[in-house]
Amino acid sequence: MQGPADFPLFPEAVSSDRHHRQALAAAESASNCRTTATASPLRKQVPTVEQSPAMQRLLRLLQRKADLSVSDMAAEAFVGINTLACGGYVSALKKAGYIHVSGWRKTRRGFSTPLYSRGDQPDLPRPEYDDAERAAPGMDLVVSALQRRGPMSYTEIAGSTGLSLHTIKNSGYLTALRTQKRVHICGWRRARKGPMTPIYDAGVGSDVAKPETFSSAEKSRRYRERKDLLQGDRSLAAQTSRLLSRNSAARVSAQPAPDG
């Protein structure tokens, strides 16, 4: 009995003309998407290798080359990406033991793109990806802004770089830059309401520890102090105004009366 590795490769189902094969791949992809959207459950089944010229082309390609992504295979075997992914061709070939995950391609978000090769072998696990290896254009924008403008909060960094506030807060850029010693926390900014905000600066430096949160009693005491201070300022301003008014009135009364 023949195994997946011994499966005979079929002759080319299309001509060698590049444009004709591209047109066939596009039509094949469109047909697959329509079948996926409208066909009955029985007709949605992925064809076997014997039934599919597209699968045969994929296996020929992977016989010559290894470590190809889905987009690589789509471009070089002239098979629509929708056919490979949405149509389940890659999953079917893996399940049948014709191909396996032989590597991973590093992107800005980590090792997120699997690479495939021929053979019935165990899939290569996804490599670990930590902040020390991370690199993105947005991270360079953050460092440049801090070098140019000095210490800033994440809100100020977003305004200076043109990146969205959501990106600065949730992309992990600042955490990765701190791990890489490209930025550090140089201080904290207290807010009347809400948590304290870290202030970042460019360059190597030790992170300033986050200050302890004020207790309710401390918040009340500081509020009373601010209130008393504001009231004192208003009172002083009123006294100054009254003093100026009395001095002005005294100068007027001290002037000699005009001759009658």
PATORDREN-909454 format. One record per residue: residue number from 1; x, y, z of N, C-alpha, C, CB in turn. Coordinates in steps of 0.2 Angstrom, whole numbers, plus 5000, padded with zeros to 4 digits. Glycine has a CB too. Layout:
NODE  pos  n.c1  n.c2  n.c3  ca.c1  ca.c2  ca.c3  c.c1  c.c2  c.c3  cb.c1  cb.c2  cb.c3
NODE  NUM     X     Y     Z      X      Y      Z     X     Y     Z      X      Y      Z
...
//
This chain:
NODE  pos  n.c1  n.c2  n.c3  ca.c1  ca.c2  ca.c3  c.c1  c.c2  c.c3  cb.c1  cb.c2  cb.c3
NODE    1  5004  4994  5000   5000   5000   5000  5004  5006  5000   4995   5000   5006
NODE    2  5003  5011  4996   5007   5017   4995  5005  5022  5001   5005   5020   4989
NODE    3  5010  5025  5004   5009   5030   5009  5009  5037  5006   5015   5029   5014
NODE    4  5008  5042  5010   5008   5049   5007  5014  5051  5004   5006   5053   5013
NODE    5  5020  5049  5007   5026   5051   5004  5027  5047  4997   5032   5049   5008
NODE    6  5024  5042  4996   5025   5038   4989  5019  5040  4984   5025   5031   4990
NODE    7  5015  5044  4986   5009   5046   4981  5012  5048  4975   5005   5051   4985
NODE    8  5010  5045  4969   5012   5047   4963  5010  5054  4961   5010   5042   4957
NODE    9  5014  5058  4958   5012   5065   4956  5009  5065  4949   5018   5070   4957
NODE   10  5003  5069  4949   5000   5068   4942  5003  5073  4937   4992   5070   4943
NODE   11  5002  5072  4931   5004   5077   4926  5001  5084  4927   5002   5075   4919
NODE   12  5004  5089  4924   5001   5096   4925  4994  5096  4922   5005   5101   4922
NODE   13  4989  5099  4926   4982   5099   4923  4981  5106  4919   4977   5099   4929
NODE   14  4986  5110  4919   4985   5116   4915  4991  5117  4910   4984   5122   4919
NODE   15  4990  5122  4906   4996   5123   4901  5001  5127  4905   4994   5127   4895
NODE   16  5007  5128  4902   5013   5131   4905  5012  5139  4904   5019   5129   4902
NODE   17  5007  5141  4901   5006   5148   4900  5004  5151  4907   5001   5150   4895
NODE   18  5008  5156  4909   5008   5159   4916  5001  5163  4917   5013   5165   4917
NODE   19  4999  5166  4912   4992   5170   4912  4986  5165  4913   4991   5175   4907
NODE   20  4987  5160  4909   4981   5155   4909  4981  5152  4916   4982   5150   4903
NODE   21  4987  5150  4919   4987   5147   4925  4984  5151  4931   4993   5144   4927
NODE   22  4986  5158  4930   4983   5163   4935  4976  5163  4934   4987   5169   4934
NODE   23  4973  5163  4928   4966   5164   4927  4963  5158  4930   4964   5165   4920
NODE   24  4966  5152  4929   4963   5146   4932  4963  5146  4939   4967   5140   4929
NODE   25  4968  5148  4942   4968   5149   4950  4963  5154  4952   4975   5151   4952
NODE   26  4962  5159  4949   4957   5164   4951  4950  5161  4951   4958   5171   4947
NODE   27  4949  5158  4945   4942   5155   4944  4941  5149  4949   4942   5152   4937
NODE   28  4947  5145  4951   4946   5140   4956  4945  5143  4963   4953   5136   4956
NODE   29  4948  5148  4965   4947   5152   4971  4940  5154  4972   4952   5157   4972
NODE   30  4937  5158  4966   4931   5160   4966  4926  5155  4967   4929   5164   4960
NODE   31  4927  5149  4963   4922   5143   4963  4922  5140  4970   4924   5138   4958
NODE   32  4928  5140  4973   4928   5137   4980  4924  5141  4985   4935   5136   4982
NODE   33  4925  5148  4985   4922   5152   4989  4914  5152  4989   4924   5159   4989
NODE   34  4912  5151  4982   4905   5151   4981  4902  5144  4984   4903   5151   4974
NODE   35  4906  5139  4983   4904   5132   4985  4903  5132  4993   4909   5127   4983
NODE   36  4908  5136  4996   4908   5136   5004  4902  5140  5006   4915   5139   5006
NODE   37  4900  5145  5002   4895   5149   5005  4888  5146  5003   4895   5156   5002
NODE   38  4887  5142  4998   4880   5141   4996  4879  5133  4995   4879   5144   4989
NODE   39  4884  5129  4995   4883   5122   4994  4880  5119  5000   4890   5118   4992
NODE   40  4878  5113  4999   4875   5109   5005  4881  5106  5009   4870   5103   5003
NODE   41  4880  5104  5015   4886   5101   5019  4889  5095  5016   4883   5099   5026
NODE   42  4886  5091  5012   4889   5086   5008  4894  5088  5003   4884   5081   5005
NODE   43  4892  5094  5000   4896   5096   4994  4902  5101  4997   4892   5100   4989
NODE   44  4902  5102  5003   4907   5106   5006  4914  5102  5007   4905   5110   5012
NODE   45  4913  5096  5006   4919   5092   5008  4925  5093  5003   4918   5084   5007
NODE   46  4931  5093  5006   4937   5095   5003  4939  5089  4998   4943   5097   5007
NODE   47  4940  5090  4992   4942   5085   4987  4948  5081  4989   4943   5087   4980
NODE   48  4949  5075  4987   4955   5071   4988  4961  5073  4984   4954   5064   4988
NODE   49  4967  5071  4985   4972   5073   4981  4971  5071  4973   4979   5070   4983
NODE   50  4968  5064  4973   4967   5062   4966  4962  5066  4962   4964   5055   4967
NODE   51  4957  5069  4966   4952   5073   4963  4954  5081  4961   4946   5073   4967
NODE   52  4960  5083  4965   4961   5090   4965  4968  5092  4961   4961   5093   4972
NODE   53  4967  5095  4955   4974   5097   4952  4977  5102  4956   4972   5100   4945
NODE   54  4974  5106  4960   4977   5111   4965  4981  5108  4970   4972   5116   4968
NODE   55  4979  5102  4973   4983   5099   4978  4989  5096  4975   4978   5094   4981
NODE   56  4988  5093  4968   4994   5090   4965  4999  5095  4964   4991   5087   4958
NODE   57  4997  5101  4962   5002   5106   4961  5006  5108  4967   4999   5113   4957
NODE   58  5002  5109  4973   5005   5110   4979  5010  5105  4981   5000   5110   4985
NODE   59  5009  5098  4980   5013   5093   4982  5019  5093  4977   5010   5086   4981
NODE   60  5018  5095  4971   5024   5096   4966  5029  5101  4969   5022   5097   4959
NODE   61  5026  5107  4971   5030   5113   4973  5033  5111  4979   5025   5119   4974
NODE   62  5030  5108  4984   5033   5106   4990  5038  5100  4990   5028   5104   4996
NODE   63  5038  5097  4984   5043   5092   4983  5050  5095  4981   5041   5087   4977
NODE   64  5049  5101  4978   5055   5105   4976  5058  5110  4981   5054   5109   4969
NODE   65  5053  5113  4985   5055   5118   4990  5052  5116  4996   5052   5125   4987
NODE   66  5055  5118  5002   5053   5117   5009  5052  5124  5012   5058   5113   5012
NODE   67  5048  5124  5018   5047   5129   5022  5043  5135  5018   5054   5132   5025
NODE   68  5037  5134  5016   5033   5138   5012  5027  5140  5016   5032   5136   5005
NODE   69  5025  5146  5016   5019   5149   5020  5013  5148  5015   5020   5156   5022
NODE   70  5007  5149  5018   5001   5148   5013  5002  5153  5008   4995   5149   5017
NODE   71  5004  5159  5009   5004   5164   5004  5010  5162  4999   5006   5171   5007
NODE   72  5015  5159  5001   5020   5157   4996  5018  5152  4992   5026   5154   5000
NODE   73  5014  5147  4994   5011   5141   4990  5006  5144  4986   5008   5136   4995
NODE   74  5002  5149  4988   4997   5152   4983  5000  5155  4977   4992   5156   4987
NODE   75  5005  5159  4978   5009   5162   4973  5012  5158  4968   5013   5167   4976
NODE   76  5016  5152  4971   5020   5148   4967  5016  5142  4964   5026   5146   4971
NODE   77  5011  5140  4967   5007   5135   4964  5001  5137  4960   5005   5130   4969
NODE   78  5000  5144  4960   4994   5147   4957  4988  5144  4959   4995   5145   4949
NODE   79  4987  5144  4966   4981   5142   4969  4979  5148  4974   4982   5135   4974
NODE   80  4972  5149  4974   4970   5155   4977  4971  5154  4985   4962   5156   4976
NODE   81  4972  5159  4988   4973   5159   4996  4966  5156  4999   4975   5165   4999
NODE   82  4961  5158  4996   4954   5156   4999  4954  5149  4998   4949   5160   4996
NODE   83  4956  5146  4993   4956   5139   4992  4960  5135  4997   4958   5137   4985
NODE   84  4966  5138  4998   4970   5135   5003  4968  5135  5010   4977   5138   5003
NODE   85  4966  5141  5012   4964   5142   5019  4956  5141  5020   4965   5149   5021
NODE   86  4952  5145  5017   4945   5144   5018  4942  5137  5015   4941   5149   5014
NODE   87  4946  5135  5010   4944   5128   5007  4946  5122  5011   4946   5128   5000
NODE   88  4951  5123  5015   4953   5118   5020  4958  5113  5016   4948   5114   5022
NODE   89  4961  5116  5011   4966   5111   5007  4972  5110  5012   4968   5114   5001
NODE   90  4975  5115  5015   4981   5114   5019  4979  5109  5025   4983   5120   5021
NODE   91  4974  5110  5028   4972   5106   5033  4971  5099  5031   4965   5108   5037
NODE   92  4968  5098  5025   4967   5091   5023  4973  5087  5021   4962   5091   5016
NODE   93  4978  5091  5018   4984   5088   5017  4988  5086  5023   4989   5093   5012
NODE   94  4988  5091  5028   4991   5089   5034  4988  5083  5038   4991   5095   5039
NODE   95  4981  5083  5038   4978   5077   5041  4979  5071  5037   4970   5078   5041
NODE   96  4980  5071  5031   4982   5065   5027  4989  5063  5027   4980   5066   5020
NODE   97  4993  5067  5030   5000   5066   5031  5005  5068  5025   5001   5059   5033
NODE   98  5002  5072  5021   5006   5074   5015  5011  5079  5017   5002   5076   5009
NODE   99  5009  5084  5021   5013   5089   5023  5013  5090  5031   5011   5096   5020
NODE  100  5018  5094  5033   5018   5096   5040  5021  5103  5041   5023   5090   5044
NODE  101  5020  5106  5047   5023   5112   5049  5030  5111  5051   5019   5115   5055
NODE  102  5035  5114  5046   5042   5113   5047  5046  5119  5050   5045   5111   5040
NODE  103  5042  5124  5051   5045   5130   5053  5040  5136  5054   5051   5133   5048
NODE  104  5043  5142  5057   5038   5147   5058  5042  5154  5056   5037   5148   5066
NODE  105  5038  5158  5053   5041   5164   5051  5040  5170  5056   5038   5166   5044
NODE  106  5045  5174  5057   5044   5179   5062  5041  5185  5059   5051   5181   5065
NODE  107  5036  5188  5062   5033   5194   5060  5033  5199  5066   5026   5193   5058
NODE  108  5030  5205  5064   5030   5210   5070  5027  5208  5076   5027   5217   5067
NODE  109  5022  5203  5075   5018   5201   5081  5021  5194  5084   5011   5200   5079
NODE  110  5027  5192  5082   5030   5186   5084  5030  5181  5079   5026   5184   5090
NODE  111  5031  5175  5081   5031   5169   5076  5024  5167  5075   5036   5163   5079
NODE  112  5021  5170  5070   5014   5169   5069  5012  5166  5062   5010   5175   5069
NODE  113  5017  5165  5058   5016   5162   5051  5019  5155  5051   5019   5166   5046
NODE  114  5015  5150  5050   5018   5143   5050  5021  5142  5043   5012   5137   5051
NODE  115  5026  5138  5042   5029   5136   5036  5028  5128  5035   5036   5138   5036
NODE  116  5027  5126  5029   5025   5119   5027  5030  5116  5023   5018   5119   5024
NODE  117  5031  5109  5024   5036   5105   5020  5032  5099  5018   5043   5104   5023
NODE  118  5035  5095  5014   5033   5088   5012  5034  5083  5018   5035   5086   5005
NODE  119  5030  5078  5019   5032   5073   5023  5027  5072  5029   5039   5074   5026
NODE  120  5026  5066  5031   5022   5065   5037  5027  5065  5043   5019   5058   5036
NODE  121  5028  5071  5046   5032   5072   5052  5028  5076  5057   5039   5075   5050
NODE  122  5030  5076  5063   5027   5080   5068  5028  5087  5067   5030   5078   5075
NODE  123  5023  5091  5068   5023   5098   5067  5028  5102  5072   5016   5102   5068
NODE  124  5032  5106  5069   5037   5110   5074  5033  5115  5078   5042   5114   5069
NODE  125  5034  5115  5085   5030   5119   5089  5032  5126  5088   5032   5118   5096
NODE  126  5027  5131  5089   5029   5138   5088  5034  5140  5093   5022   5142   5089
NODE  127  5039  5144  5091   5045   5146   5095  5042  5151  5100   5050   5149   5091
NODE  128  5045  5152  5106   5043   5157   5111  5046  5163  5108   5047   5155   5118
NODE  129  5042  5169  5110   5044   5175   5107  5043  5180  5113   5039   5177   5101
NODE  130  5049  5183  5115   5048   5188   5121  5050  5195  5119   5053   5186   5126
NODE  131  5049  5199  5123   5049   5207   5122  5056  5209  5120   5047   5211   5128
NODE  132  5061  5205  5122   5068   5206   5120  5070  5206  5113   5073   5202   5124
NODE  133  5066  5202  5109   5066   5201   5102  5062  5205  5098   5066   5194   5100
NODE  134  5057  5208  5101   5052   5212   5098  5055  5218  5094   5046   5214   5102
NODE  135  5052  5219  5088   5054   5225   5084  5048  5227  5080   5061   5224   5080
NODE  136  5047  5234  5080   5042   5237   5076  5043  5244  5075   5035   5236   5080
NODE  137  5041  5246  5069   5042   5254   5067  5039  5258  5073   5039   5255   5061
NODE  138  5033  5256  5076   5030   5260   5081  5035  5261  5087   5024   5257   5083
NODE  139  5039  5256  5088   5043   5257   5094  5049  5262  5093   5046   5250   5096
NODE  140  5051  5262  5087   5056   5267   5085  5053  5274  5085   5059   5266   5078
NODE  141  5047  5275  5083   5044   5281   5084  5043  5284  5091   5037   5281   5081
NODE  142  5042  5279  5096   5041   5281   5103  5048  5283  5105   5039   5275   5107
NODE  143  5053  5280  5104   5060   5282   5106  5062  5288  5103   5065   5276   5104
NODE  144  5061  5289  5097   5063   5296   5094  5059  5302  5097   5061   5295   5086
NODE  145  5052  5301  5098   5049   5306   5101  5051  5308  5108   5041   5304   5102
NODE  146  5053  5303  5112   5056   5304   5119  5062  5307  5119   5056   5297   5123
NODE  147  5066  5305  5114   5073   5309   5113  5072  5316  5111   5077   5305   5108
NODE  148  5067  5317  5107   5066   5324   5104  5063  5329  5109   5062   5324   5098
NODE  149  5058  5326  5113   5054   5330   5117  5055  5329  5125   5047   5329   5116
NODE  150  5058  5324  5127   5059   5323   5134  5054  5319  5137   5060   5329   5137
NODE  151  5054  5318  5143   5049   5313   5147  5042  5315  5145   5050   5314   5154
NODE  152  5038  5310  5144   5031   5310   5143  5027  5304  5145   5030   5311   5135
NODE  153  5020  5306  5146   5016   5300   5148  5014  5297  5142   5010   5303   5152
NODE  154  5010  5291  5142   5008   5287   5136  5004  5291  5132   5005   5281   5138
NODE  155  4999  5296  5135   4995   5300   5131  4999  5305  5127   4990   5303   5136
NODE  156  5004  5308  5130   5008   5313   5127  5012  5309  5121   5013   5316   5132
NODE  157  5014  5303  5122   5018   5299   5117  5014  5298  5111   5021   5293   5120
NODE  158  5007  5296  5112   5003   5295   5107  5002  5302  5103   4996   5293   5109
NODE  159  5001  5307  5106   5001   5314   5102  5007  5316  5098   4999   5319   5107
NODE  160  5013  5314  5101   5019   5316   5098  5021  5311  5092   5024   5316   5103
NODE  161  5019  5305  5092   5021   5300   5087  5016  5299  5082   5022   5293   5091
NODE  162  5009  5301  5083   5004   5300   5078  5001  5293  5079   5007   5301   5071
NODE  163  5004  5289  5084   5000   5282   5085  4994  5283  5089   5005   5278   5088
NODE  164  4990  5279  5088   4983   5279   5092  4985  5278  5100   4978   5275   5090
NODE  165  4981  5281  5104   4981   5279   5111  4980  5272  5113   4976   5284   5115
NODE  166  4976  5269  5109   4975   5262   5110  4981  5258  5108   4969   5259   5105
NODE  167  4985  5260  5103   4991   5256   5101  4996  5257  5107   4994   5259   5095
NODE  168  4997  5263  5109   5002   5264   5114  5001  5260  5121   5002   5272   5116
NODE  169  4994  5260  5122   4992   5257   5129  4992  5249  5128   4986   5259   5131
NODE  170  4990  5246  5122   4989   5239   5122  4993  5235  5117   4982   5238   5120
NODE  171  4998  5239  5114   5002   5235   5109  5008  5232  5113   5005   5239   5104
NODE  172  5009  5234  5119   5015   5231   5122  5022  5235  5120   5016   5224   5121
NODE  173  5021  5240  5116   5028   5243   5114  5032  5246  5120   5026   5249   5110
NODE  174  5029  5249  5125   5032   5252   5130  5035  5247  5135   5028   5257   5135
NODE  175  5032  5241  5136   5035   5236   5140  5041  5233  5136   5029   5230   5141
NODE  176  5040  5232  5130   5046   5229   5126  5052  5234  5126   5044   5227   5119
NODE  177  5050  5240  5125   5056   5245   5125  5059  5245  5132   5053   5252   5123
NODE  178  5056  5244  5137   5059   5244   5144  5063  5238  5145   5053   5244   5150
NODE  179  5060  5232  5142   5064   5226   5143  5071  5227  5139   5060   5220   5140
NODE  180  5071  5230  5133   5077   5231   5129  5081  5237  5131   5074   5232   5122
NODE  181  5079  5240  5137   5083   5246   5140  5083  5252  5135   5090   5243   5142
NODE  182  5078  5253  5131   5078   5258   5127  5074  5264  5130   5075   5257   5120
NODE  183  5070  5263  5134   5066   5268   5138  5066  5266  5145   5059   5269   5135
NODE  184  5064  5270  5150   5063   5268   5157  5058  5273  5160   5070   5269   5161
NODE  185  5055  5271  5166   5050   5275   5169  5054  5280  5174   5045   5271   5173
NODE  186  5054  5287  5172   5058   5291   5176  5054  5295  5181   5060   5297   5171
NODE  187  5047  5293  5182   5043   5297   5187  5036  5295  5186   5044   5304   5187
NODE  188  5032  5297  5191   5024   5296   5191  5021  5302  5192   5023   5291   5196
NODE  189  5015  5303  5188   5011   5309   5189  5004  5307  5192   5009   5312   5182
NODE  190  5003  5310  5198   4997   5309   5201  4991  5312  5198   4997   5311   5209
NODE  191  4985  5309  5198   4979   5312   5196  4974  5313  5201   4976   5308   5190
NODE  192  4970  5318  5201   4965   5319   5206  4960  5313  5206   4961   5325   5205
NODE  193  4959  5310  5200   4954   5304   5200  4958  5299  5195   4947   5306   5197
NODE  194  4957  5293  5197   4960   5288   5193  4967  5286  5195   4961   5290   5186
NODE  195  4970  5281  5192   4977   5278   5194  4983  5283  5192   4979   5272   5191
NODE  196  4988  5282  5195   4994   5286   5194  4997  5284  5187   5000   5286   5199
NODE  197  5000  5289  5183   5002   5288   5176  5010  5288  5176   4999   5294   5172
NODE  198  5013  5283  5173   5020   5283   5173  5022  5288  5168   5022   5276   5171
NODE  199  5028  5291  5169   5031   5295   5164  5038  5292  5161   5033   5302   5168
NODE  200  5038  5292  5155   5044   5288   5152  5049  5293  5149   5041   5284   5146
NODE  201  5055  5290  5149   5061   5294   5146  5065  5289  5142   5065   5298   5151
NODE  202  5068  5292  5137   5073   5288   5133  5079  5286  5136   5074   5291   5126
NODE  203  5082  5280  5134   5089   5279   5137  5088  5274  5142   5092   5285   5139
NODE  204  5094  5271  5144   5095   5267   5150  5094  5270  5156   5102   5263   5149
NODE  205  5090  5267  5161   5089   5270   5167  5085  5265  5172   5086   5277   5167
NODE  206  5086  5266  5178   5081   5262   5183  5074  5265  5183   5085   5261   5189
NODE  207  5070  5260  5183   5063   5263   5183  5061  5265  5190   5058   5257   5182
NODE  208  5058  5271  5191   5056   5274   5197  5050  5270  5200   5054   5281   5196
NODE  209  5051  5268  5206   5045   5264   5209  5039  5268  5209   5047   5261   5216
NODE  210  5033  5264  5209   5027   5268   5209  5025  5270  5216   5021   5263   5206
NODE  211  5024  5276  5217   5022   5278   5224  5016  5275  5227   5021   5286   5225
NODE  212  5016  5274  5233   5010   5271   5237  5004  5276  5236   5011   5270   5244
NODE  213  4998  5272  5235   4992   5276   5234  4990  5279  5241   4986   5271   5232
NODE  214  4987  5285  5240   4985   5289   5246  4979  5285  5250   4983   5296   5245
NODE  215  4979  5285  5256   4973   5282   5260  4968  5288  5259   4975   5281   5267
NODE  216  4962  5285  5261   4956   5290   5261  4957  5296  5266   4950   5286   5263
NODE  217  4960  5294  5272   4961   5300   5277  4966  5305  5274   4964   5297   5283
NODE  218  4972  5302  5270   4977   5307   5267  4973  5311  5262   4982   5303   5264
NODE  219  4969  5308  5258   4966   5312   5252  4961  5317  5255   4961   5307   5248
NODE  220  4958  5316  5261   4954   5321   5264  4958  5326  5267   4949   5318   5269
NODE  221  4964  5325  5270   4968   5330   5272  4971  5334  5267   4974   5327   5276
NODE  222  4973  5331  5261   4976   5335   5256  4970  5340  5253   4979   5331   5251
NODE  223  4964  5337  5253   4958   5341   5250  4957  5347  5254   4952   5337   5249
NODE  224  4957  5346  5261   4956   5352   5265  4962  5357  5265   4955   5349   5273
NODE  225  4968  5355  5264   4973   5359   5263  4973  5364  5257   4980   5356   5263
NODE  226  4971  5360  5251   4970   5364   5245  4964  5369  5246   4968   5359   5239
NODE  227  4959  5367  5249   4953   5371   5250  4955  5377  5254   4947   5368   5253
NODE  228  4958  5376  5260   4961   5382   5264  4965  5386  5260   4964   5379   5270
NODE  229  4970  5384  5256   4974   5388   5253  4971  5392  5248   4979   5383   5249
NODE  230  4966  5389  5244   4962   5393   5239  4958  5399  5243   4957   5389   5235
NODE  231  4955  5397  5248   4951   5402   5252  4956  5408  5255   4948   5399   5258
NODE  232  4962  5406  5257   4967   5411   5259  4969  5415  5253   4973   5407   5262
NODE  233  4970  5413  5247   4972   5417   5242  4966  5422  5240   4973   5412   5235
NODE  234  4960  5420  5240   4955   5424   5239  4954  5430  5244   4948   5420   5238
NODE  235  4955  5428  5250   4955   5433   5256  4960  5438  5255   4955   5429   5262
NODE  236  4967  5436  5253   4972   5440   5252  4971  5445  5246   4979   5436   5251
NODE  237  4968  5442  5241   4966   5446   5235  4961  5452  5237   4964   5442   5229
NODE  238  4956  5450  5241   4951   5455   5243  4955  5460  5248   4946   5451   5247
NODE  239  4959  5458  5252   4962   5463   5256  4967  5468  5252   4967   5460   5262
NODE  240  4970  5465  5248   4974   5469   5243  4970  5474  5239   4978   5465   5238
NODE  241  4964  5472  5237   4960   5476   5233  4957  5482  5237   4954   5472   5230
NODE  242  4955  5480  5243   4953   5485   5248  4958  5490  5250   4950   5482   5254
NODE  243  4964  5488  5251   4970   5492   5252  4971  5497  5247   4976   5488   5254
NODE  244  4971  5495  5241   4973   5499   5235  4967  5504  5234   4973   5495   5229
NODE  245  4961  5502  5236   4955   5507   5235  4956  5512  5241   4949   5503   5236
NODE  246  4958  5511  5247   4959   5516   5252  4965  5520  5250   4960   5512   5259
NODE  247  4970  5518  5248   4976   5522   5246  4974  5527  5240   4982   5518   5244
NODE  248  4970  5524  5235   4968   5529   5230  4963  5534  5233   4964   5525   5225
NODE  249  4959  5533  5237   4954   5538   5240  4958  5543  5244   4949   5534   5245
NODE  250  4963  5540  5248   4967   5545   5252  4971  5550  5248   4972   5541   5256
NODE  251  4973  5548  5242   4977   5552   5237  4972  5557  5235   4980   5548   5232
NODE  252  4966  5555  5233   4961   5560   5230  4959  5565  5236   4955   5557   5228
NODE  253  4958  5563  5242   4956   5568   5247  4962  5573  5249   4954   5564   5253
NODE  254  4969  5570  5248   4974   5574   5250  4976  5580  5244   4980   5570   5251
NODE  255  4973  5580  5239   4974   5585   5234  4971  5591  5236   4971   5582   5227
NODE  256  4974  5597  5234   4971   5604   5236  4965  5605  5232   4976   5609   5235
NODE  257  4960  5608  5236   4954   5610   5232  4955  5615  5227   4948   5612   5237
NODE  258  4952  5616  5222   4953   5621   5216  4950  5627  5219   4949   5619   5210
NODE  259  4953  5633  5216   4951   5640   5219  4945  5641  5216   4956   5645   5216
NODE  260  4941  5644  5221   4934   5646   5219  4933  5653  5216   4929   5646   5225
//
